[in-house]
Amino acid sequence: MKILITGGAGYIGSHTVKQIIESRDWDITVIDNLSTGSLKAIDTLKQIHKENNRKGEFDFIEADLRDFGVIEGIFKAKKFDAVIHFAASIVVPESVKNPLKYYMNNTVNTTNLIKLAVETGVKKFIFSSTAAVYGEPDEVPVKESTPTKPINPYGMSKLMSETVLKDVGNAHPEFKYVILRYFNVAGADIKGRLGQSTPNATHLIKVAAETAVGKRDKMYIFGTDYPTPDGTCIRDYIHVDDLANAHILALDYLDKNESDIFNCGYGKGYSVKEVIDTMKKVSGVDFKVEITGRREGDPAVLIADNTKIKEKMGFKPKYNDLELICKTAFEWEKKLVTA
Ligand SMILES: NC(=O)c1ccc[n+]([C@@H]2O[C@H](COP(=O)([O-])OP(=O)(O)OC[C@H]3O[C@@H](n4cnc5c(N)ncnc54)[C@H](O)[C@@H]3O)[C@@H](O)[C@H]2O)c1
C-alpha cells in the first residue's frame, strides 16, 4: 500500500509513522512544512526504517499543504491508496486571536487535500479530529453521538473539515474515511526515540514535564472551584502510542467497513492535581505550582466514551497508566534539555 502521511514530523504523526514502519511493508510518504514538526523526528524515523529492513520505502518531502500545485504534483506522481492527515494548527487560544490561520490551514487545506485524494483515486482517508468539536458537552462520558458545538475556531475548523469529509464520502462511495476524535494526547515513545517537541505547547502533561526539568520556573492550575472531587478539571489522557495504533486499526477497518467516527480516549479521567502529583512522583522533583483563576471555555470534565472504538475496531489500549504516560513524557523532556 502507498500511504501519504501529512504532519508526520509532528508529535502524533511521527509516532504513527514509527508504528507503521515497525509493523507494515507500506510505501510511506511524509509531507510536512516543519512549522511545528521537527527534522530530528524525520531523521529518527529514517533510522528506524533502516533498522527494520522494511520492503516499503520511506520518503520525506518538505512542503506546505497550502501550495496546491506542489501537493497536486505529489499526488499525481505517487498515486496514493491511503492518506492519514495530521497536519494542522492546534493551539486553541491562538485560534481565537487568529481564526483565519485556523480556517485556512485546517479547513481550506484539508478540503484541498480531500479534493486531490478523490480525484486521484485514494480509497481511505484517516482524519485527526478532536474532542474540541464537542465544546462543553451536555453529557459525560462523551459519545460520538453527543451533539457537536465547538466553542473556539480550532474546534470549528476541525468540525468543518469533518463535514466536508462526510459530504464527499456520501457523494463518492469509493472514497472512505475514518474520523478519529482525540481526547488529551500525552506521553512519548517507550524507548525514548520520539516525543512531543511542539514549541509553546499548552498541554498539561507536557507543561508539567517542562516544569519538572526546569524549563519553566513554575506552572499554573487554572481554577480549583470546579464541581469535581478536588476542584480541578478532569481530562482523559491517552498515550500517544495507543493513539498511533488506532490509525493503523482504522486503515484495516476500512477494508471491510464503511466510513465512521470514533472517539479516542481511555474512558477514564484524571484531575489536574492528580496529573501534577503523578509528574512530581515519577520525576522526583517537587516543582512550583501556582493556583490562578479559571480559563474561559474549560469544561469541568471531559472523558471519552470509548465503547465504539473498542467494540467495532478491536482497540485495546496497552499504555493505560498515568504514571507511565508521565514518566515517558518526563524522560523525553530530559532528553530535549540535554540535546
Ligand atoms: N496533541 C493533542 O493533544 C491533539 C488533540 C486532538 C487533536 N489533535 C490533532 O492531531 C493532529 C496532530 O497534532 P500534534 O499534536 O501532533 O501537533 P504537531 O504540531 O506536533 O503536528 C502537526 C504537524 O503538521 C505540520 N503542519 C502544520 N501545518 C502544515 C501545512 N500547512 N503543511 C504541511 N505541514 C504542516 C507541522 O509542521 C507538524 O509537524 C492535529 O491535526 C491536531 O489537531 C491533537
The ligand as a Gaussian input file, in Angstrom:
#p B3LYP/6-31G(d) Opt

LIG

0 1
 N       -1.921000      16.897000      20.656000
 C       -3.189000      16.734000      21.029000
 O       -3.474000      16.577000      22.243000
 C       -4.286000      16.676000      19.988000
 C       -5.608000      16.532000      20.438000
 C       -6.626000      16.477000      19.495000
 C       -6.339000      16.523000      18.144000
 N       -5.063000      16.692000      17.726000
 C       -4.802000      16.759000      16.274000
 O       -3.747000      15.877000      15.948000
 C       -3.027000      16.358000      14.820000
 C       -1.547000      16.325000      15.117000
 O       -1.295000      17.120000      16.255000
 P        0.112000      17.107000      17.020000
 O       -0.161000      17.233000      18.462000
 O        0.954000      16.013000      16.504000
 O        0.691000      18.535000      16.551000
 P        2.095000      18.930000      15.903000
 O        2.093000      20.419000      15.809000
 O        3.210000      18.268000      16.610000
 O        1.975000      18.288000      14.441000
 C        1.397000      18.938000      13.334000
 C        2.350000      18.748000      12.167000
 O        1.770000      19.310000      10.972000
 C        2.736000      20.110000      10.299000
 N        1.976000      21.125000       9.543000
 C        1.131000      22.058000      10.037000
 N        0.615000      22.793000       9.031000
 C        1.127000      22.296000       7.865000
 C        0.982000      22.629000       6.496000
 N        0.201000      23.647000       6.100000
 N        1.667000      21.909000       5.576000
 C        2.473000      20.890000       5.957000
 N        2.663000      20.531000       7.241000
 C        2.006000      21.233000       8.195000
 C        3.619000      20.666000      11.416000
 O        4.899000      21.075000      10.991000
 C        3.686000      19.473000      12.375000
 O        4.737000      18.596000      12.046000
 C       -3.585000      17.747000      14.525000
 O       -4.477000      17.661000      13.433000
 C       -4.338000      18.112000      15.788000
 O       -5.418000      18.985000      15.535000
 C       -4.026000      16.793000      18.627000

